[in-house]
Structures are given as C-alpha cells and as structure tokens.
Amino acid sequence: MHKIKTLIIDDESLARDLLRHYLSKDERVDVVGECSNGFEGVLAIQDLKPDLVFLDIQMPKITGFEMLELIPNPPVIIFSTAFDQYAIRAFEANAIDYLLKPYPYERVVVALNKAIGKLNSKKKGFETDKLIETHDEDLGLMNRIVVKSGRKIHVIPVETIYYIESQDDFVMIYCSDGHFMKQKTMKYFEQHLDPEQFLRIHRSYLLNILYLSEIQQYEKVSWFVFTKQGAKLKVSKGGYASLKDKLKM
C-alpha cells in the first residue's frame, strides 16, 4: 500500500511531537519531515514533495498563509491554529478542514480521513487560491510582503518599497533590497497598502510618495515622476490629479 508522505510544519516542538505520535498510529501515513518555521517549510515541500502537510498558521518569520502564497501547486493541507477568527472564517468559507488547538486524537483522524479522500479524488490544491483570497479580504493594511526568489525567501517591510509595477498577473516590487516578482494584482496592493503612503499614479504603477523626487510634464496631459533612486515612471491624467491632491499642489 502506498503510504501518504506527510510533512509537519509547526513552530512548537510539543505540538510537532504530539502530532507525530498521533500519526504514528495510522499505518497509512509516513511522516517524511518536520519544520519549525515557514522558511524551512517552503524548501521542504519543494524537496520532499509530500502528499499532505499539517500546517500551523501562527508562526514566527512568516505565517502559514504567507508560506502558502510561495508554493505553486501546493499539496493537500490540513491547517492547525490557536483561535484565529480570520483564518477560521476563511477555512469555513472554502470548506477546508482545520484543527483548532488543542485538538484530540479523534479530531486528527477525522481530518486525516478527509484529506485522504481528497487525495484519492485527485483534487489537491484547487481550493488554496480561493482560501487565500477569502483570508486576504479580512486583512487590514499590511506591514510587510513575503516573496520567494530561487530558494531564498525575502520579507519586505512596506516602508522600504519604492514602487510597484504591474506585469500582467504578477507585480514587480522595487525596494531597498532589489526587485522581486509576486503573483498578486495591483488591486490587491491598492487595497492593502496605506493609501496615505502609496498612490496609484498610472495603471502600471503604485508609488510610495515618500520616495517621490520630482514631477515633470512632457506633453499637455502627460507627466513623469522621478523617484529618489532615479526611476522614471509614467503618470496618467488621473494619477496626476491624485498627486496634486495628495501633495496639496
């Protein structure tokens, strides 16, 4: 019988020990690894290619949701969390199973059976995008963005972002550490970055006005802005009106 390759990601060693003990009772499961944070988790999923992951939500460095954003075609996930109303609302809205800490053995068996049914149906990561979208809707303003570049994970504080450029279904984030691609929409960042600091100056650009250096007109209704780092960005007519309003010009 093919055993289900299972990975445990939780920052609490006692929680990992308990879950491993529970899973050792089920001969269908093979625990192939454990991780104590999301950085390790992303790489372990990439390297071990598990069928199933038990994923904690509240972890240091990056959260379980931030980790999920970095994984293309994720495996089946069983989430675990101490009470988190936003996470639970997202799980229930998308019919995804989760374990609310502290959880008994019987509850793990229920979640495991549900996950195995999903694996057998060949429907694995299809609901993950919807889950993240639902969770994002409840979030307020963000103070950091997590991105993956090769095998490295970068946590970008929003105050270090110069501007964001739209690139189809992705954006390019330009910041003090370089530039990084993220699979999110401009609309998402408009909704979750502080509007007092970030301004949509063009359909392609979201500017951190703290790094605005100069505005130049080059045609009757066309402008450029220059950032303090020397980037030259187009400004639309509406974007110019927004800049004038924001800067009290």
Long-range contacts (C-beta under 8 A, 24 or more apart in sequence): 1-27, 1-28, 3-27, 3-28, 3-29, 3-30, 4-28, 4-29, 4-30, 4-51, 4-52, 4-115, 4-116, 4-119, 5-30, 5-32, 5-48, 5-49, 5-50, 5-51, 5-52, 6-30, 6-31, 6-32, 6-50, 6-51, 6-52, 6-53, 6-54, 7-31, 7-32, 7-33, 7-34, 7-35, 7-41, 7-44, 7-45, 7-48, 7-50, 7-52, 7-53, 7-54, 7-75, 8-33, 8-34, 8-35, 8-53, 8-54, 9-34, 9-35, 9-37, 9-38, 9-40, 9-41, 9-44, 9-53, 9-54, 9-55, 9-56, 9-59, 9-64, 9-67, 10-34, 10-35, 10-36, 10-54, 10-55, 10-56, 10-59, 10-80, 11-36, 11-37, 11-56, 11-59, 11-60, 12-56, 15-56, 15-80, 15-101, 19-54, 19-80, 19-108, 22-105, 22-108, 23-108, 23-112, 25-105, 26-109, 26-112, 28-112, 28-116, 29-112, 37-61, 37-62, 38-62, 38-63, 38-64, 38-66, 38-67, 38-153, 39-153, 41-67, 42-67, 42-70, 42-71, 42-148, 42-153, 43-151, 45-71, 45-74, 45-75, 46-71, 46-151, 49-75, 50-75, 51-75, 51-76, 51-119, 52-76, 52-77, 52-78, 52-115, 52-119, 53-77, 53-78, 54-78, 54-80, 54-99, 55-79, 55-80, 56-80, 56-81, 57-81, 57-84, 57-87, 58-82, 58-84, 61-155, 62-146, 62-153, 62-155, 65-132, 65-135, 66-146, 67-146, 68-128, 68-131, 68-132, 69-132, 69-146, 69-183, 69-184, 70-146, 70-147, 70-148, 70-153, 73-124, 73-125, 74-124, 74-125, 74-128, 75-124, 75-125, 76-115, 76-118, 76-119, 76-124, 76-125, 77-128, 78-111, 78-112, 78-115, 86-135, 86-138, 86-139, 87-135, 89-134, 89-138, 90-131, 90-132, 90-134, 90-135, 90-138, 91-131, 93-134, 94-127, 94-130, 94-131, 94-134, 95-127, 96-127, 96-131, 136-188, 136-192, 139-192, 140-192, 141-192, 141-193, 141-194, 142-192, 142-193, 145-173, 145-182, 147-173, 147-180, 147-181, 147-182, 149-180, 149-181, 154-180, 156-180, 158-193, 158-194, 158-197, 159-197, 159-208, 159-210, 161-198, 161-208, 162-207, 162-208, 162-211, 162-227, 162-228, 162-229, 162-231, 163-205, 163-206, 163-207, 163-208, 163-211, 163-227, 163-231, 163-233, 164-189, 164-198, 164-205, 164-206, 165-204, 165-205, 166-203, 166-204, 166-205, 174-229, 174-231, 199-239, 199-242, 199-243, 199-246, 200-239, 200-242, 201-225, 201-233, 201-234, 201-235, 201-236, 201-239, 201-240, 201-242, 201-243, 202-233, 202-234, 202-235, 202-236, 202-239, 203-236, 204-234, 205-233, 205-234, 205-235, 205-239, 207-233, 209-243, 209-246, 209-247, 212-247, 215-240, 215-243
